[in-house]
Each structure stands twice: as structure tokens, then as C-alpha cells.
Amino acid sequence: MDLQKVMNDYGEYCIRVAYLYVKDWAAAEEIVQDVFLAYYNNHSRFEGKSTLKTYLVKITVHKSHDYLRSWRAKKRRLLQPFQMTTTAPSIERQAVLAHEKSELIEALLELAMHYREVLILYYYEELKIRDIAALLECSENTVKTRLKRGREQLKEKLETSEWEVLLHE
């Protein structure tokens, strides 16, 4: 196992996935560090039934959920308006900030977590409904319902002329 290669191949992607959950770049980086540490310690558990990317994303999703339930996340959210950043943002951070300004990302981040995660996994990760159900440990019908309701909520937030592709899915 070449951990460095795995980190180079999937690290940035996992950070983006974690960021879409926690909405905090530093926390997303910490989560991904935990993901690779967990993978390093338990790489023998990876059975190869799915791709390594899917396996790492599943760990990232679970670690993101754990983070959101933790006190550290709640404390950071409470203190965030009072903290000043002293370091210049990295190039990746600037790109994420620029991308966040789009209407779609803003609307997506306003959705409840269970709608947001299925939309992210379906459109961003390009996973099939069956795979999302396995990843989230729920039924396929639950995933379909969440996709439908998530699209409806996005429809309300976005101009229909620009986002017609979402309406016809």
C-alpha cells in the first residue's frame, strides 16, 4: 500500500466532499487527515467490492457526520464570527470561495443535511441510487424521496430558466 499515492490521488476530492458537509475548510482538512489515518490503520478492511475512491468517500461522509455531531464543531460555529484570520487563503481555498458564490452552491448549502447529501452524492459524486442507499445505510426509496424533495427545495430557491435540467430528472 502506497499511502502517499492514495493521498495524492484522492485527497483533494475528499476535502471537497468533507467541505460540502461541514462548510469549513480547516475542519474539512482535519476530517480528511482522519480519513487517511483510518485507512492506513485499517486498509486490510478494504475488500475491493467498490472502488477505493468510493470507499474513501464513505469514510469521509461518516467522519463528516461525526464532526457535525461533535462539540468542537458547535464551539467553532459559535466562535466563528469573532475570530479573525491572519493567514492568506491558499489557492484551493480561493477557488472554493469563488465557486461558493454561485447560486447553486448557496442554495444547496441551505438545504437540510439529508437532502444535501443525496444531491451531492447523486450529482457531484455521480453515484447511483443503489450505491447511495448502501453508503447512507437506508432504502433506495428513501434516497429517491430525498432526491425528489431536495430538487423541489432547490427549485424554489433557483430561477427555473437556468436550472431546468434539475426539474426534469
BELNOR-V104195 format. One record per residue. N is the residue number from 1. RES is the residue in one small letter. D_CENTER is the distance of its C-alpha to the mean C-alpha in Angstrom with 2 decimals. Layout:
n = {N,N}
res = {RES,RES}
d_center = {D_CENTER,D_CENTER}
This chain:
n = {1,2,3,4,5,6,7,8,9,10,11,12,13,14,15,16,17,18,19,20,21,22,23,24,25,26,27,28,29,30,31,32,33,34,35,36,37,38,39,40,41,42,43,44,45,46,47,48,49,50,51,52,53,54,55,56,57,58,59,60,61,62,63,64,65,66,67,68,69,70,71,72,73,74,75,76,77,78,79,80,81,82,83,84,85,86,87,88,89,90,91,92,93,94,95,96,97,98,99,100,101,102,103,104,105,106,107,108,109,110,111,112,113,114,115,116,117,118,119,120,121,122,123,124,125,126,127,128,129,130,131,132,133,134,135,136,137,138,139,140,141,142,143,144,145,146,147,148,149,150,151,152,153,154,155,156,157,158,159,160,161,162,163,164,165,166,167,168,169}
res = {m,d,l,q,k,v,m,n,d,y,g,e,y,c,i,r,v,a,y,l,y,v,k,d,w,a,a,a,e,e,i,v,q,d,v,f,l,a,y,y,n,n,h,s,r,f,e,g,k,s,t,l,k,t,y,l,v,k,i,t,v,h,k,s,h,d,y,l,r,s,w,r,a,k,k,r,r,l,l,q,p,f,q,m,t,t,t,a,p,s,i,e,r,q,a,v,l,a,h,e,k,s,e,l,i,e,a,l,l,e,l,a,m,h,y,r,e,v,l,i,l,y,y,y,e,e,l,k,i,r,d,i,a,a,l,l,e,c,s,e,n,t,v,k,t,r,l,k,r,g,r,e,q,l,k,e,k,l,e,t,s,e,w,e,v,l,l,h,e}
d_center = {25.43,24.65,21.78,22.10,21.66,18.56,17.05,18.28,17.07,13.45,12.86,11.79,9.37,7.75,8.02,6.32,3.04,4.32,5.74,4.00,4.47,7.67,9.00,11.14,11.54,13.97,12.10,9.12,12.10,13.72,11.02,11.10,14.85,14.90,13.10,15.83,18.45,17.77,17.91,21.09,22.70,21.99,21.80,24.70,22.61,20.86,23.23,22.23,21.78,18.56,17.52,16.54,13.31,12.45,13.76,11.78,8.38,9.96,11.00,7.77,6.55,10.13,10.45,7.77,9.84,12.88,12.28,11.97,15.15,16.90,19.68,18.53,15.59,18.13,20.66,18.57,17.78,21.51,22.73,20.48,22.98,25.76,24.39,25.42,23.69,26.35,24.69,24.04,20.45,19.73,19.66,15.94,15.47,17.99,16.32,13.03,15.39,17.41,14.70,13.54,17.11,16.92,17.52,14.76,11.92,14.04,14.70,11.22,10.36,13.66,12.98,13.02,10.01,11.46,11.91,8.69,6.77,9.74,9.95,6.66,7.83,11.29,11.46,8.94,9.06,12.55,12.91,15.99,16.39,18.14,15.40,12.78,15.59,16.19,12.68,12.57,16.31,17.61,20.00,19.56,21.31,18.82,16.01,18.50,19.38,15.93,15.44,18.89,18.55,15.27,17.13,20.15,18.54,17.15,20.67,22.21,20.26,20.81,24.11,24.89,26.70,23.78,21.23,23.61,21.57,19.19,22.34,23.91,21.27}
